[in-house]
Amino acid sequence: MNLSPTDFASLLCSRLCHDLLSPVGALNNGLELLADETDPAMRERCLELLSESAKASANKLKFFRLAFGAAGGFGESIDSREAQAAIAGLFGDNHRVAIGWLVDEESLPKGAVKVLLNLALIAGDALVRGGNLDIGAETVDGHVEIVVRAQGPRIILDDELRVALSGDGGVPVTPRSAAAHLARALVAENGGSLQVSEPDAPALMFGAAFAAPAAAA
């Protein structure tokens, strides 16, 4: 990935803004409707929509704060329940994606949480008609192992994302592929490997294994 840290941060911000545009736009539209609406039933419906959009915006911000940002402060690990809550908030409310959380570890290295969240984001987005998203992670002998599995009636993983995850070729980084490049880079920085299932596989699977960062003194 031949890209400066500043440019890469800009691409991550572009991805975040793109994902927030819809719920924030819905908030703005709902407020405009509410200002002109006099029917009590319609006003109540507008308030419901505003509440849903506000919740969706907050959930996305919480997720991206963990996946892209510096959440967790200066510590080396993050409570795995935070990652679980972030994923549940991002996908749980749409009732299209059923989350299977297979993580017994109480905490995970910060880099591992970012890899896990970004792989879950990509796999969940690939479930275009909904389905099951299973996420597992454990630390074994100083190494982190992560598996993300998506299964549903229709799974679409864009070639751009597949190439970015596999590391094949010098594909340019775009806001769409930024999460894939981030996951790949974090795994590579810790001497690990990242695998992607074949395009014709019955389920989409990501597997990552890499050295866990040493705990801070």
Rosetta silent file (secondary structure, phi, psi, omega in degrees, C-alpha in Angstrom):
SEQUENCE: MNLSPTDFASLLCSRLCHDLLSPVGALNNGLELLADETDPAMRERCLELLSESAKASANKLKFFRLAFGAAGGFGESIDSREAQAAIAGLFGDNHRVAIGWLVDEESLPKGAVKVLLNLALIAGDALVRGGNLDIGAETVDGHVEIVVRAQGPRIILDDELRVALSGDGGVPVTPRSAAAHLARALVAENGGSLQVSEPDAPALMFGAAFAAPAAAA
SCORE:     score description
SCORE:     0.000 S_00000001
   1 L     0.000   95.710 -178.974    0.000    0.000    0.000 S_00000001
   2 L   -87.797   82.471 -175.235    2.014    2.970   -1.320 S_00000001
   3 L  -149.940  138.723  179.726    0.089    5.721    0.393 S_00000001
   4 L   -71.098  152.371  177.295    1.024    8.331    2.952 S_00000001
   5 H   -55.422  -36.013 -179.715   -0.553    8.061    6.430 S_00000001
   6 H   -65.887  -44.713  179.555   -2.281   11.397    5.840 S_00000001
   7 H   -65.999  -38.527  179.862   -3.871   10.268    2.580 S_00000001
   8 H   -66.290  -40.634  176.494   -4.918    6.963    4.116 S_00000001
   9 H   -61.436  -36.608  178.253   -6.526    8.764    7.068 S_00000001
  10 H   -64.538  -38.555  179.367   -8.396   10.936    4.573 S_00000001
  11 H   -67.991  -39.319  176.214   -9.755    7.857    2.811 S_00000001
  12 H   -63.191  -40.519  177.763  -10.926    6.358    6.112 S_00000001
  13 H   -64.106  -37.419  177.691  -12.669    9.645    6.913 S_00000001
  14 H   -63.076  -41.016  177.789  -14.324    9.574    3.496 S_00000001
  15 H   -62.734  -44.932  179.849  -15.644    6.074    4.215 S_00000001
  16 H   -60.665  -47.561 -179.152  -16.976    7.185    7.595 S_00000001
  17 H   -62.215  -38.888  178.461  -18.678   10.265    6.104 S_00000001
  18 H   -60.510  -44.048 -177.649  -20.223    8.156    3.332 S_00000001
  19 H   -72.775  -25.503  179.717  -21.754    5.756    5.843 S_00000001
  20 H   -86.827  -15.876 -174.650  -23.043    8.580    8.039 S_00000001
  21 H   -59.316  -42.467 -176.630  -24.563   10.548    5.185 S_00000001
  22 H   -65.587  -54.562 -179.323  -27.757    8.469    5.014 S_00000001
  23 H   -66.756  -34.531  178.310  -28.824    8.534    8.696 S_00000001
  24 H   -70.480  -38.290  175.734  -27.769   12.168    9.179 S_00000001
  25 H   -63.053  -37.777  177.536  -29.599   13.142    6.007 S_00000001
  26 H   -64.838  -36.383  175.793  -32.678   11.342    7.300 S_00000001
  27 H   -61.075  -45.896 -179.703  -32.421   13.375   10.507 S_00000001
  28 H   -62.706  -44.574  179.469  -32.366   16.604    8.528 S_00000001
  29 H   -64.522  -39.755  179.488  -35.324   15.550    6.371 S_00000001
  30 H   -64.108  -38.201  178.317  -37.278   14.446    9.418 S_00000001
  31 H   -66.363  -38.088  177.467  -36.770   17.783   11.131 S_00000001
  32 H   -65.180  -41.743  177.953  -37.976   19.618    8.023 S_00000001
  33 H   -65.555  -41.201 -178.366  -41.094   17.444    7.870 S_00000001
  34 H   -63.187  -35.576 -178.622  -41.737   17.877   11.563 S_00000001
  35 H   -65.779  -29.627 -177.111  -41.596   21.658   11.262 S_00000001
  36 H  -101.454   -8.731 -173.635  -44.415   21.669    8.680 S_00000001
  37 L   -89.465  132.771  179.175  -46.521   18.778    9.995 S_00000001
  38 L  -113.809  -18.547  179.906  -49.631   19.478   12.112 S_00000001
  39 L   -70.880  126.245 -176.286  -51.304   16.052   12.167 S_00000001
  40 H   -59.140  -40.863 -179.222  -50.560   14.421   15.562 S_00000001
  41 H   -64.984  -41.064  179.855  -50.194   10.918   14.121 S_00000001
  42 H   -69.718  -36.048  177.233  -47.788   12.086   11.448 S_00000001
  43 H   -64.292  -38.741  178.146  -45.782   14.088   13.974 S_00000001
  44 H   -64.656  -40.283  178.762  -45.458   10.990   16.120 S_00000001
  45 H   -65.694  -39.878  177.841  -44.234    9.005   13.120 S_00000001
  46 H   -60.679  -41.021  179.223  -41.724   11.741   12.305 S_00000001
  47 H   -65.420  -37.248  176.786  -40.396   11.560   15.858 S_00000001
  48 H   -62.972  -43.709  179.472  -40.035    7.781   15.556 S_00000001
  49 H   -65.296  -38.492  177.782  -38.046    8.176   12.341 S_00000001
  50 H   -63.050  -41.824  179.066  -35.869   10.835   13.950 S_00000001
  51 H   -63.468  -43.039  179.384  -35.174    8.520   16.874 S_00000001
  52 H   -63.470  -42.295 -179.199  -34.249    5.652   14.542 S_00000001
  53 H   -68.148  -38.793  178.649  -31.926    7.865   12.489 S_00000001
  54 H   -64.738  -41.436  179.143  -30.259    9.294   15.587 S_00000001
  55 H   -65.041  -42.635  179.197  -29.662    5.788   16.954 S_00000001
  56 H   -62.388  -40.846  178.857  -28.249    4.586   13.623 S_00000001
  57 H   -63.561  -44.957 -179.662  -25.884    7.574   13.511 S_00000001
  58 H   -63.678  -41.267 -179.504  -24.689    6.955   17.077 S_00000001
  59 H   -64.324  -41.521  178.949  -24.161    3.227   16.401 S_00000001
  60 H   -65.396  -40.697  179.160  -22.105    3.915   13.293 S_00000001
  61 H   -63.747  -41.885  178.520  -19.967    6.455   15.139 S_00000001
  62 H   -62.549  -42.073 -179.906  -19.322    4.000   17.983 S_00000001
  63 H   -64.015  -50.926 -175.881  -18.351    1.299   15.504 S_00000001
  64 H   -69.151  -26.214  175.719  -16.002    3.460   13.450 S_00000001
  65 H   -62.626  -39.459  177.284  -14.436    4.911   16.593 S_00000001
  66 H   -78.306  -41.671 -173.877  -13.289    1.391   17.474 S_00000001
  67 H   -74.722  -36.678 -175.165  -12.600    0.195   13.927 S_00000001
  68 L  -112.941  -29.866 -169.450  -10.774    3.268   12.617 S_00000001
  69 L   -95.041 -160.133 -175.866  -10.022    5.516   15.568 S_00000001
  70 L  -106.270   34.302  178.637   -8.070    5.532   18.827 S_00000001
  71 L   -60.277  145.112 -178.568  -10.804    4.145   21.077 S_00000001
  72 L    97.447   -1.429  176.328   -9.470    2.491   24.195 S_00000001
  73 L    67.082 -142.061 -175.532   -6.944    5.223   24.944 S_00000001
  74 L   -96.546    3.346  178.529   -3.303    4.242   25.351 S_00000001
  75 L   -70.043  160.218 -177.963   -3.937    0.730   26.642 S_00000001
  76 L   -86.947  -16.219 -176.255   -2.827   -2.298   24.671 S_00000001
  77 E  -131.728  162.479 -179.818   -6.149   -4.169   24.926 S_00000001
  78 E  -131.372  139.543  175.991   -9.879   -3.512   24.626 S_00000001
  79 E   -57.495  124.461 -176.860  -12.752   -5.242   26.384 S_00000001
  80 H   -62.756  -22.095  177.918  -14.164   -7.690   23.834 S_00000001
  81 H   -66.740  -27.738  175.863  -17.680   -6.714   24.924 S_00000001
  82 H   -65.692  -42.218  177.875  -17.094   -3.292   23.378 S_00000001
  83 H   -64.779  -41.957  179.007  -16.387   -4.929   20.035 S_00000001
  84 H   -61.525  -44.556 -179.814  -19.455   -7.140   20.389 S_00000001
  85 H   -64.794  -37.192  179.859  -21.661   -4.140   21.204 S_00000001
  86 H   -64.967  -42.904  179.508  -20.263   -2.188   18.252 S_00000001
  87 H   -68.622  -41.581  178.673  -21.042   -4.993   15.805 S_00000001
  88 H   -62.688  -38.625  179.106  -24.493   -5.579   17.292 S_00000001
  89 H   -67.773  -35.841 -177.690  -25.243   -1.863   17.008 S_00000001
  90 H   -73.722  -40.719 -174.289  -24.127   -1.702   13.394 S_00000001
  91 H  -110.339  -22.260 -169.468  -25.992   -4.782   12.141 S_00000001
  92 H   -66.033  -34.352 -172.973  -28.424   -5.813   14.865 S_00000001
  93 H   -78.650  -15.353 -178.224  -31.175   -3.265   14.328 S_00000001
  94 H   -84.641   -7.715  175.589  -31.771   -4.009   10.651 S_00000001
  95 L    58.969   15.031  176.714  -32.969   -7.547   11.468 S_00000001
  96 L   -98.345  -29.120 -174.746  -31.315   -8.802    8.262 S_00000001
  97 E  -116.449  121.358  176.824  -28.087  -10.043    9.786 S_00000001
  98 E   -93.342  124.225 -176.162  -27.985  -12.508   12.703 S_00000001
  99 E   -93.000  128.633  171.396  -24.776  -12.160   14.710 S_00000001
 100 E  -109.922  110.120 -175.734  -23.024  -15.202   16.132 S_00000001
 101 E   -98.445  111.069 -173.496  -20.461  -14.047   18.714 S_00000001
 102 E  -117.104   44.714 -178.720  -17.897  -16.784   19.339 S_00000001
 103 E  -116.490  115.312  178.859  -15.345  -14.855   21.392 S_00000001
 104 L   -94.905  -17.019 -179.524  -14.627  -16.081   24.920 S_00000001
 105 L   -63.345  134.681  178.048  -11.659  -13.804   25.564 S_00000001
 106 L   -69.999  -31.435  178.043  -12.466  -11.014   28.047 S_00000001
 107 E  -144.748  158.291  178.983  -10.161   -8.647   26.182 S_00000001
 108 E  -133.671  151.715  174.746   -8.275   -8.555   22.908 S_00000001
 109 E   -55.640  145.915 -176.250   -5.269   -6.564   21.702 S_00000001
 110 H   -55.711  -43.278  179.084   -6.310   -3.234   20.236 S_00000001
 111 H   -63.464  -35.444  178.700   -4.980   -4.148   16.795 S_00000001
 112 H   -66.199  -39.138  177.927   -6.872   -7.433   16.871 S_00000001
 113 H   -62.045  -41.507  179.625  -10.113   -5.611   17.644 S_00000001
 114 H   -64.570  -42.873  177.598   -9.572   -3.348   14.637 S_00000001
 115 H   -61.395  -47.983 -178.970   -8.898   -6.327   12.369 S_00000001
 116 H   -58.220  -46.455 -177.344  -11.957   -8.144   13.708 S_00000001
 117 H   -67.287  -41.721 -178.589  -14.245   -5.137   13.275 S_00000001
 118 H   -69.166  -37.178  175.563  -13.073   -4.296    9.783 S_00000001
 119 H   -67.325  -39.103  177.583  -13.418   -7.896    8.608 S_00000001
 120 H   -64.604  -38.616  177.694  -16.881   -8.061   10.176 S_00000001
 121 H   -60.675  -47.011 -178.539  -17.833   -4.811    8.410 S_00000001
 122 H   -66.066  -44.669 -179.330  -16.771   -6.178    5.023 S_00000001
 123 H   -65.793  -41.261  179.318  -18.431   -9.563    5.567 S_00000001
 124 H   -64.272  -40.776  178.025  -21.660   -8.002    6.838 S_00000001
 125 H   -64.959  -27.762 -179.815  -21.849   -5.648    3.848 S_00000001
 126 H   -72.314  -18.187  178.307  -21.410   -8.667    1.558 S_00000001
 127 E   -82.750   75.550 -171.691  -24.671  -10.155    2.899 S_00000001
 128 L   -66.892  -22.452  176.837  -26.786   -8.112    0.493 S_00000001
 129 L  -116.642   21.315  179.863  -29.952  -10.072    1.342 S_00000001
 130 L    83.163  177.952 -179.953  -29.111  -10.717    4.965 S_00000001
 131 E   150.183 -151.973 -177.806  -27.949  -13.912    6.597 S_00000001
 132 E  -111.408  135.111  177.677  -25.671  -15.080    9.387 S_00000001
 133 E  -123.305  107.302 -178.339  -22.463  -13.380   10.465 S_00000001
 134 E  -104.831  133.410 -174.590  -20.328  -15.494   12.806 S_00000001
 135 E  -130.493  124.199  179.159  -17.278  -13.973   14.481 S_00000001
 136 E  -130.535  148.633  177.599  -14.654  -15.839   16.459 S_00000001
 137 E  -158.298  144.683  175.142  -11.340  -14.847   18.022 S_00000001
 138 E  -155.986  158.786  176.628   -8.881  -16.278   20.510 S_00000001
 139 E  -109.787  121.527 -176.864   -5.332  -15.803   21.703 S_00000001
 140 E  -128.995  118.512  176.323   -3.156  -18.917   21.547 S_00000001
 141 L    51.164   45.562  176.268    0.521  -18.987   22.545 S_00000001
 142 L    78.856    7.944  178.108    0.972  -15.288   21.991 S_00000001
 143 E  -122.128  142.945  176.829   -0.851  -15.259   18.650 S_00000001
 144 E   -96.792  132.871  176.386   -4.292  -13.921   17.813 S_00000001
 145 E  -121.769  127.683 -176.804   -6.523  -16.000   15.556 S_00000001
 146 E  -126.878  134.508  175.084   -9.637  -14.449   14.026 S_00000001
 147 E  -131.302  130.703  176.456  -12.312  -16.076   11.877 S_00000001
 148 E  -125.958  126.697 -176.355  -15.264  -14.250   10.304 S_00000001
 149 E  -127.623  127.497  177.969  -17.895  -16.235    8.408 S_00000001
 150 E  -118.948  130.063  179.318  -20.816  -14.839    6.393 S_00000001
 151 E  -140.213  131.849 -179.265  -23.541  -17.069    4.978 S_00000001
 152 L  -169.569  179.360 -176.778  -26.771  -16.048    3.296 S_00000001
 153 L   -66.019  -25.457  179.122  -28.922  -16.353    0.150 S_00000001
 154 L  -149.120  120.538 -178.764  -26.744  -13.877   -1.777 S_00000001
 155 E  -122.286  126.406  179.652  -23.168  -12.899   -0.983 S_00000001
 156 L  -128.489  113.631  173.268  -21.267  -10.308   -2.998 S_00000001
 157 L  -110.839  112.878 -177.862  -17.659   -9.462   -2.218 S_00000001
 158 L   -57.305  141.112  179.985  -16.392   -6.829   -4.611 S_00000001
 159 H   -57.533  -34.639  179.230  -13.226   -7.804   -6.497 S_00000001
 160 H   -60.112  -40.985  179.977  -11.599   -4.608   -5.259 S_00000001
 161 H   -73.079  -39.137  179.728  -12.061   -5.727   -1.658 S_00000001
 162 H   -61.654  -44.254  179.747  -10.962   -9.297   -2.360 S_00000001
 163 H   -66.301  -40.734  179.692   -7.715   -8.103   -3.932 S_00000001
 164 H   -62.987  -40.619 -179.924   -7.101   -5.630   -1.104 S_00000001
 165 H   -70.830  -38.642 -176.627   -7.573   -8.339    1.518 S_00000001
 166 H   -78.933  -21.145 -179.615   -5.475  -10.924   -0.284 S_00000001
 167 L    79.443   13.392  179.930   -2.671   -8.471   -1.019 S_00000001
 168 L   -83.546  119.489  176.118   -2.485   -9.534   -4.661 S_00000001
 169 L    81.316  168.755 -178.926   -1.320   -6.731   -6.921 S_00000001
 170 L   -98.285   55.952 -179.293   -0.977   -3.014   -6.312 S_00000001
 171 L   -63.305  134.365 -179.656   -4.667   -2.137   -6.260 S_00000001
 172 L   -67.325  151.397  178.496   -5.165    1.546   -5.381 S_00000001
 173 L   -84.776  131.725  176.808   -6.736    2.424   -2.051 S_00000001
 174 L  -127.597  165.489  175.961  -10.208    3.974   -2.240 S_00000001
 175 L   -54.734  -34.627 -179.742  -12.728    4.910    0.456 S_00000001
 176 L   -67.270  -37.692 -175.617  -14.581    1.680   -0.376 S_00000001
 177 L   -97.430    2.453 -174.715  -11.498   -0.511    0.086 S_00000001
 178 H   -59.936  -40.482 -179.879   -9.930    1.421    2.976 S_00000001
 179 H   -63.789  -38.390  178.819  -11.246   -0.987    5.634 S_00000001
 180 H   -66.677  -43.547  178.818   -9.810   -3.965    3.737 S_00000001
 181 H   -65.049  -37.603  179.309   -6.419   -2.310    3.368 S_00000001
 182 H   -63.777  -46.582  179.259   -6.411   -1.376    7.061 S_00000001
 183 H   -60.503  -45.182  179.993   -7.125   -4.960    8.131 S_00000001
 184 H   -61.630  -43.904 -177.557   -4.447   -6.291    5.792 S_00000001
 185 H   -65.616  -41.024 -179.887   -1.881   -3.737    6.984 S_00000001
 186 H   -64.737  -39.507  177.654   -2.505   -4.443   10.681 S_00000001
 187 H   -66.157  -45.013 -178.196   -2.076   -8.178   10.138 S_00000001
 188 H   -64.459  -37.897 -179.418    1.096   -7.684    8.082 S_00000001
 189 H   -60.544  -27.171 -179.268    2.606   -5.316   10.666 S_00000001
 190 L  -104.497   23.006  173.720    2.447   -8.132   13.214 S_00000001
 191 L    67.430   29.407 -176.029    3.963  -10.745   10.934 S_00000001
 192 L  -108.972 -169.133 -179.719    0.718  -12.539   10.224 S_00000001
 193 E  -135.349  154.460 -179.955   -1.368  -13.755    7.327 S_00000001
 194 E  -132.562  125.711 -178.824   -4.915  -13.115    6.115 S_00000001
 195 E  -114.135  149.430  177.394   -6.906  -15.614    4.049 S_00000001
 196 E  -127.875  135.820  179.141  -10.094  -15.173    2.019 S_00000001
 197 L   -64.734  158.859 -179.036  -12.334  -18.022    0.859 S_00000001
 198 L   -67.403  152.898 -178.035  -12.630  -18.735   -2.851 S_00000001
 199 L   -57.330  -30.641 -177.271  -15.313  -16.869   -4.837 S_00000001
 200 L   -93.837    8.454  178.986  -17.310  -20.080   -5.438 S_00000001
 201 L   -68.387  148.988 -178.562  -17.267  -21.197   -1.786 S_00000001
 202 L   -66.692  -20.908  177.717  -20.718  -21.706   -0.169 S_00000001
 203 L  -137.675  152.195  176.229  -19.856  -19.165    2.538 S_00000001
 204 E   -88.368  124.725 -178.497  -17.598  -16.142    2.707 S_00000001
 205 E  -131.505  137.883  172.202  -14.815  -16.669    5.238 S_00000001
 206 E  -118.113  137.865  175.537  -11.937  -14.524    6.437 S_00000001
 207 E  -131.681  132.892  179.627   -9.145  -15.903    8.573 S_00000001
 208 E  -134.776  138.160  176.685   -6.353  -13.903   10.200 S_00000001
 209 E  -140.489  129.555 -178.075   -3.495  -15.025   12.431 S_00000001
 210 E  -160.622  163.864 -177.890   -0.761  -12.761   13.778 S_00000001
 211 E   -68.616  135.643  176.559    1.420  -12.102   16.793 S_00000001
 212 L   -76.897  132.281  178.494   -0.290  -10.399   19.715 S_00000001
 213 L   -58.454  145.599  178.200    1.445   -7.148   20.682 S_00000001
 214 L   -65.523  143.638 -179.708    3.337   -7.341   23.969 S_00000001
 215 L   -66.710  146.896  179.125    1.474   -5.914   26.935 S_00000001
 216 L   -68.445  146.579 -179.150    2.505   -2.461   28.061 S_00000001
 217 L   -74.071    0.000    0.000    4.725   -2.318   31.124 S_00000001
